[in-house]
């Protein structure tokens, strides 16, 4: 039986691909989690590593985040040639495929209102409004029991409405009225570029939708602990930066 491919072997194979897509989650992968999402700047060396890769021929580098695209651009400081994809893969540079219809607008407003009701009873929680979703954030809530209760109420209430698409992550529940996934976004980039290999790095349960859509020749890398569909794992954000630097060195 052939032994599983090591991470070093996978990186060397990806580096040798004629055309390569490198997609990274942002929070928890390139930037540490903080209570104030607007202050989650990239870890030391992360931006430089991405820029090095993005400047290489036939290499597409993307930040693929649950944040809305404008917030991702502002907090990461990244821009062309790095591709910024927001709202779990549904928001690209050109915006969305089509505006929300009246039913979607009404549903989104109901979701937002019900989440705001939960927030009113949960000090520290807040609701983020995106173009196609509303998001409950409970990370800043000081009481762990209150955090769990708010997240459970969101899952039992607005997240259970007909016509919504739910992404539950670490201390966050995103409820969208348009379906999106990081896996579909990676597939779109692969199709557009003709990449022989895609490499995707992520840390959260929301990134599993990306890992499960990778092809056999692609490379999935999980950051930190927890069950995963990714074939490889690194310990933390500094290890991600080191990995990206190594990939840039190998591909240069």
matplotlib code that plots the C-alpha trace (Angstrom):
import matplotlib.pyplot as plt

x = [0.0, 1.3, 1.9, -0.1, 1.5, 3.3, 2.7, 6.2, 5.5, 2.1, 3.7, 6.4, 3.8, 1.7, 4.7, 5.5, 1.9, 1.9, -1.1, -1.9, -4.7, -3.8, -6.9, -6.7, -9.4, -8.6, -9.7, -7.9, -5.8, -3.8, -5.0, -5.6, -9.1, -9.8, -12.9, -13.0, -13.2, -12.0, -8.6, -7.9, -4.8, -2.7, 0.0, 3.6, 4.8, 1.4, 0.8, 4.3, 4.0, 0.7, 2.2, 5.2, 3.0, 0.6, 3.5, 4.5, 3.5, 0.4, -0.4, -3.8, -3.9, -7.2, -8.5, -11.7, -13.6, -16.9, -16.5, -18.2, -15.7, -15.4, -14.6, -12.1, -10.3, -10.1, -8.9, -6.5, -5.0, -4.8, -5.6, -4.8, -3.3, -4.6, -8.3, -10.7, -13.8, -16.3, -19.4, -18.3, -17.7, -20.7, -19.2, -16.6, -15.0, -17.9, -20.5, -23.3, -24.8, -28.1, -29.8, -32.1, -35.7, -38.5, -39.0, -35.3, -35.2, -38.2, -36.7, -33.3, -35.0, -36.9, -33.7, -31.9, -34.8, -34.9, -31.1, -31.3, -33.9, -31.4, -28.6, -30.9, -30.8, -27.1, -24.7, -21.6, -23.2, -23.8, -25.3, -23.4, -25.5, -24.1, -25.6, -27.2, -26.9, -27.1, -24.5, -24.7, -21.3, -21.0, -17.2, -17.2, -19.9, -18.1, -20.4, -19.8, -23.3, -24.8, -22.7, -24.0, -27.6, -27.5, -26.1, -28.6, -31.5, -30.3, -30.1, -33.6, -35.1, -34.1, -31.8, -34.7, -36.8, -37.6, -35.5, -32.3, -28.8, -27.0, -23.3, -22.4, -18.8, -16.8, -18.9, -20.8, -24.0, -24.4, -27.9, -28.0, -30.9, -28.6, -26.6, -22.8, -19.9, -16.1, -16.0, -18.0, -15.8, -12.6, -14.2, -15.0, -11.4, -10.1, -12.5, -11.5, -7.8, -7.5, -5.4, -4.0, -3.8, -5.7, -4.3, -6.8, -6.0, -8.6, -9.3, -13.0, -15.9, -17.1, -13.9, -14.9, -17.2, -14.0, -12.1, -14.9, -15.1, -11.4, -10.3, -8.0, -5.0, -5.8, -4.3, -6.3, -4.6, -6.4, -5.1, -5.3, -7.2, -10.6, -12.0, -11.4, -11.8, -8.4, -5.6, -3.0, -2.7, -0.5, -0.5, -1.2, -1.0, 2.8, 3.0, 0.7, 3.0, 6.0, 4.1, 3.3, 6.8, 8.1, 5.6, 6.7, 10.4, 9.6, 7.7, 10.1]
y = [0.0, 3.4, 5.6, 8.8, 11.9, 14.0, 17.8, 18.4, 16.2, 17.9, 21.3, 20.3, 18.8, 22.0, 24.2, 22.2, 22.6, 24.5, 26.6, 26.9, 28.3, 29.1, 30.0, 31.0, 31.7, 34.9, 34.9, 32.1, 31.2, 34.4, 36.7, 35.8, 36.0, 39.2, 40.6, 43.6, 42.2, 45.5, 45.1, 41.6, 42.5, 39.8, 38.0, 39.1, 37.9, 36.8, 39.7, 39.4, 35.7, 36.1, 38.9, 36.8, 34.0, 36.3, 37.9, 34.5, 33.5, 31.3, 31.5, 32.8, 33.7, 34.4, 35.3, 33.4, 34.7, 34.8, 38.6, 40.8, 41.8, 45.4, 44.5, 41.9, 44.4, 46.9, 44.7, 42.6, 45.5, 43.1, 44.0, 43.1, 40.7, 38.9, 38.0, 38.9, 36.7, 37.6, 36.2, 32.6, 32.7, 34.6, 38.1, 38.8, 42.0, 42.5, 42.0, 39.5, 37.8, 39.6, 41.8, 40.2, 39.9, 41.2, 37.9, 37.6, 41.1, 40.4, 37.2, 38.8, 41.6, 39.0, 37.1, 40.3, 41.3, 38.0, 38.0, 41.5, 40.3, 37.6, 40.3, 42.5, 39.8, 38.9, 41.6, 41.7, 40.0, 41.9, 41.4, 42.0, 42.7, 41.5, 42.0, 38.5, 37.4, 38.4, 37.1, 36.6, 37.2, 36.0, 35.9, 39.1, 37.7, 37.3, 34.6, 31.2, 30.0, 33.2, 32.6, 29.0, 30.1, 32.8, 30.6, 27.8, 30.3, 31.5, 27.9, 27.1, 30.3, 32.3, 29.6, 27.2, 29.4, 28.1, 29.5, 30.3, 28.8, 28.4, 28.4, 27.8, 28.4, 29.2, 31.7, 32.7, 31.9, 33.2, 33.0, 33.8, 34.1, 33.0, 29.8, 30.1, 27.9, 28.2, 24.9, 26.4, 29.5, 27.3, 25.4, 28.6, 29.8, 26.5, 26.6, 30.1, 29.6, 26.0, 25.2, 21.7, 22.0, 24.1, 24.5, 25.6, 26.5, 27.0, 26.6, 26.7, 24.3, 26.7, 25.7, 22.1, 22.9, 23.9, 20.8, 18.4, 19.9, 19.6, 17.2, 14.3, 16.2, 19.3, 20.0, 20.8, 22.0, 22.4, 24.9, 23.8, 20.9, 19.4, 16.9, 17.7, 16.5, 18.0, 15.6, 17.8, 19.9, 22.6, 23.8, 27.5, 30.8, 31.2, 27.7, 28.9, 31.8, 29.5, 27.2, 30.0, 31.2, 27.7, 27.3, 30.6, 29.5, 26.2, 27.8, 30.7]
z = [0.0, -0.9, 2.2, 2.5, 0.9, 3.5, 3.7, 2.4, -0.6, -1.2, -1.2, -3.6, -6.0, -5.7, -6.4, -9.5, -11.0, -14.3, -12.9, -9.2, -7.1, -3.5, -1.4, 2.3, 4.9, 6.8, 10.5, 12.4, 9.4, 8.5, 11.4, 15.0, 16.4, 18.4, 20.1, 17.7, 14.2, 12.7, 14.4, 13.1, 11.1, 9.3, 11.4, 10.9, 7.5, 6.2, 3.8, 2.4, 1.9, 0.0, -2.1, -3.0, -4.3, -6.1, -8.1, -9.4, -13.0, -13.4, -9.7, -8.4, -4.7, -3.0, 0.4, 0.9, 4.0, 5.7, 6.1, 3.5, 0.8, 1.8, 5.4, 4.2, 2.0, 4.8, 7.6, 5.5, 3.5, 0.5, -3.1, -6.6, -7.6, -4.5, -5.2, -2.4, -2.0, 0.7, 2.3, 2.2, -1.5, -2.8, -3.0, -5.7, -7.0, -9.4, -6.6, -6.7, -9.7, -9.1, -6.5, -3.9, -4.9, -2.7, -0.9, -0.2, 1.2, 3.5, 4.7, 5.4, 7.4, 9.4, 10.1, 11.1, 13.4, 15.2, 15.7, 17.1, 19.6, 20.8, 21.0, 23.1, 25.8, 25.4, 26.5, 24.3, 21.3, 18.0, 14.6, 11.4, 8.3, 4.9, 1.5, 1.5, 5.2, 8.8, 11.3, 15.0, 16.7, 20.3, 20.8, 22.9, 25.3, 28.6, 30.0, 28.3, 29.2, 27.6, 24.5, 24.1, 24.8, 22.2, 19.6, 20.4, 20.2, 16.8, 15.5, 16.9, 15.7, 12.6, 11.4, 11.2, 8.8, 5.4, 2.6, 4.6, 4.4, 7.7, 8.4, 12.1, 13.1, 16.2, 18.2, 15.1, 13.2, 9.7, 8.2, 4.5, 2.0, -0.9, -0.9, -1.0, -0.1, -0.1, -2.0, -4.9, -4.9, -5.1, -8.0, -9.8, -9.5, -10.7, -13.7, -14.6, -14.4, -15.5, -12.4, -12.2, -8.4, -5.8, -2.3, 0.4, 4.0, 6.7, 10.4, 11.0, 10.5, 7.8, 5.8, 5.7, 2.8, 1.0, 1.9, 0.9, -2.6, -3.4, -6.1, -5.4, -6.8, -4.6, -1.2, 1.9, 5.0, 8.4, 10.9, 14.5, 16.2, 15.4, 13.0, 9.3, 5.8, 5.0, 4.3, 6.1, 9.2, 10.7, 14.3, 14.1, 12.2, 12.3, 10.7, 7.9, 7.2, 7.1, 4.8, 2.4, 2.4, 1.7, -1.2, -2.7, -2.4, -4.1, -6.9, -7.6]

ax = plt.figure().add_subplot(projection="3d")
ax.plot(x, y, z, "-o")
ax.set_aspect("equal")
plt.show()
